[in-house]
Structure formats: structure tokens, C-alpha cells
Amino acid sequence: MTTCDHCRRDNPPHARFCGQCGKELPSAASDAADAIAMEMVEPTASPTGASPQFRAPAPQLSIMAVMSLVLSFLGCLLVPQMVSLVLGVVALRRIRRSQGMLTGRGFAVGGICVSSVVLLFIAAIVALPIGIAVLNQPAATLTEAWRIDGSPSAIEQQPDGGDMAYGAESAGPGIIDQLAYSSDGELLVGRGNALYVWDAATGREQRRIDGFDFTGRFIVDGDRLRAIRVRDSSADSLPGAPGDERLLESVELDLRGGGINVLASCPWKDDYTYPRGAESSSRGGRVAVAFDNVELLAWDAETGREISRFQIRGETADDWYDTIVHVTLSPDGRLALVASGNHSLLLVDVQRAAEIRRFEISSDGPFNSPTSMFFTSDGKTAITVHSGSGVPTILWDVESGRELRRFDGHNWGSSAAALSTDGRLAVTGGRTAGNADYIVFQGPPRAYGGDVVLWNAETESELDRFFKDSTSRVSALALSPDGSRVAAAYDDGTLIVLDTGR
């Protein structure tokens, strides 16, 4: 029942007006107000089919947020991941400012997280090798550790005088033509007017051996020095040896004890020929070679048994220029690198006495045959030094015969080179002048002398340079096994040991 507020009469529940006084009942007024309010919130269709009025728009999904998440899953690609990160940040900001009209916050956050992780992974992959390379960068300093001063002769070398410089035989070691460190790096060996053994750390002379004459290059293997000595068989009275031949003796010297041991001898040729050079292999010294102008002889250095003889042949029958000028033996004695007078570089199989290949030396101008060369400790690469030539020091890949590096840092030519055991550091020596066209006929030379250049052998970049202002050039070089020291001998008889800071 609905009671009228005016006459207090009870009316039926659904009556709108009072049956006695005709006044509008209270329930009808409230229903009319609710209807008006509903019309404002929920639009009604007009009789003519007009559009609804005052409908609030529904929230929309952010396309940027979705694209950010999709792009973040495109693998380790730099550009998509960067775009994904930018789209995710922009989408997240727009969602926050939309007051609920944009959705997709989870897509945006997911895209930002995934793309950030992938970008950090890419950055780590790129930065790791760079960081390792920086941390492992070879030392770039050459500071003097100790020296032995030589006494130059009365004849001063001038820049136009070529290699005319002489160390005094009565003072110091004289001109040192070869240097080598012992395998532990504690001893330094040099051949000058005698064979010298120095303490590598202090330069104190440990041993001097006079009269130890040998031909070619000596090899230091551990604490032992191996070399090839030439003897006349008639003077030695060896059993069974013909009297008209020269003998090649493989000898071994104990660097610490000083004792010399003859390992074996092998007949060379008659008394009228003399080998131009000889060398032993470094790994145990089992193989030895000697050569003259046209022939290379290989023999077992421990038994004296001849292994092979290799004769160099020119490109034509009249090519008399093609003579052997230098030979070096691989550490295992299996291969020999042969430099010829017509500027060819040959790789020879020692066991079969057969040529394997010829190395091609590219040059824009004339060049000389190698004046020194050697295999590196692993036998996979070799170095040739072309003194007084337009071709610098070259590092070769032995198997393919391909050039790997060129070290060109001396405007008056390279004269010596060395490589560290790990192959990361190289050092070259030669002569340098401030003006390469300047020639001195009298008076002191200007800005002219021997210099040592330290190289990063992996990148072919110069690390540091040591210059000795004098009239001499570098005559021999050696690198300690760990690359921490460089020993440099000069044509005025001076020996300088440099610290690389490694």
C-alpha cells in the first residue's frame, strides 16, 4: 500500500495518484527521477532510430605495446631489439597517461624486459673479445736494462759506407753476429770474437770460450748449444776417413758446464770446397744440414749417416745466378727453407731431397735475397729478413707459402729479426736516418743509427722503438722465451738488453 502525503489515504501499491485527493503519490515521483537518471546514463533509442547519446568509449589495446613484445623475440638482432625497446618505453608512457583508455601494459613491460636482456647479451658478446684483447695487449715499452759498450775502430762508418763498421777485437765481445737465449731465459749466448755466455738478468759474463770455431748458425736447445764444425780429415786421423775430404762435425756445448762433445761426423767434399753455412734442427738436434753454392747436404747429427743431397736448379739451363745463398732448418729437421741467388725462396723436403714449393715475394721495386731467415718454434711459420732491400722483414705461413705479415720500420733496411715463443711479439733491427737521402762524406752523421722496433705480431702494429744514435746498425737480435727481454747487438761492438715490460 502507498500512503498519500496530503490526505493520508492508503492507495494500491502501483497507483500513481491518490484516489481521494488526486495528488501524486511519493513512490511515483521517485520512479520518475530514477527514469530520468537512467536516461542520462544509458541512452535510449529515439523513435526515428537516431544514434545513442552519451555512451562512454571502451578501453583499447596499445598497438605499440604489442609490437614491442613481438619485435623483442626476433632473435639476437640489434636493430629489432633497439626498436622494441623504444616502442615499449613509449607505449608504457602513453598507457599511464590514458586514464584507463589504453591497455597492454603487460605487453609493453614484456617487450622492454626481453629486448633489454637480448641487447645486454649482444653487448657482452661484442665487448668480451675486445676486453680480452685489451687485457692481453703486448707490452709497448723498450727500456734499457743493461749494456756492454763496444770500442769502435778508427774507421768510422758513414751513411754512405754500407756496413763498414768494426768492433775492436781487444775490447769487449766485438761484432756479435748471432744471439740466442737459453730455453729458461736465464742465459744469453752471443758469438763475437769468441763465444760468450752472459747472465741474462745482469749481463755478468758467465763463460767465454775461445777457439770454438763453427760455421753457420748455432741452435740453443735447453742448456745445450748445437753447432756444425768443419775439420780436415787428414789432420784428424779419424779411422776410416779418407785423407782428401773435409768432415762436418756436429758438436754440442754445455752452456752451464762448458764441456764440448762431438756427436758425429759426416764427409763433406774434397779439400777444395768449403760449406758456406750449416745448421742443426732445434728439437733434439737430430738432423743437420750444410750447403755450398749449388748443393744442400743433410745428415743424421748423432750417427753421421747421410740423409740426402739436394741440388738447386735454375729456371733455365743457363741460369747460373741460381745459387744457394742461405738455408735454415725446421725445428723437427723435416723441412729446409732455401734462399737462392735469383731471389727465389724454396721449401725443400729434407728426407726426399725434393722441392715442395716456391714462395712468391711481391715487391714494387728491386729486392735482395734473404740475408737471414729462421723457422719459428712451432715450425708453422718462418721469418725472412731482406737487408738493404725494398722488401722488409716477412712472416710466412710455411704450409701454404702465403705472406702473413710484413714488418717495415727501418728506412735504411732491416738487418735482423726475432719472434717470441707465443708468436705475439716480433722485433726487428736495422738502420734509420732522419733523412734517408742524406749522405755524409765527412764529419759526424746526423740522426743516423741503429734502431730496434717492437711489434704486435698479430696486428702488424708498431708498439715501441729504441734508437741508438751512432754510426752502427743492428747486427743481431734475440727475444727471451717469455718476451720480456730483447737483446740487440750493434756493429760498433755494443750489446744492449732492453726490457719490454711484459
JOTAJO-V508223 format. One record per helix or strand. SS is the DSSP state (a for helix, b for strand). FROM is the first residue (numbers start at 1). LEN is the number of residues. If there is no record, write none. Layout:
((SS	FROM	LEN) (SS	FROM	LEN))
This chain:
((b	2	2) (b	10	2) (b	17	1) (b	24	1) (a	26	16) (b	60	2) (a	63	10) (a	78	20) (b	102	2) (a	105	31) (b	143	6) (b	152	1) (a	159	3) (b	167	1) (b	178	4) (b	187	5) (b	195	5) (b	205	5) (b	215	7) (b	224	9) (a	233	4) (b	245	10) (b	260	11) (b	277	4) (b	287	5) (b	295	6) (b	306	6) (b	324	6) (b	335	6) (b	345	5) (b	354	6) (b	372	4) (b	381	5) (b	393	5) (b	402	6) (b	414	6) (b	425	9) (b	448	9) (b	461	9) (b	474	6) (b	485	6) (b	495	5))
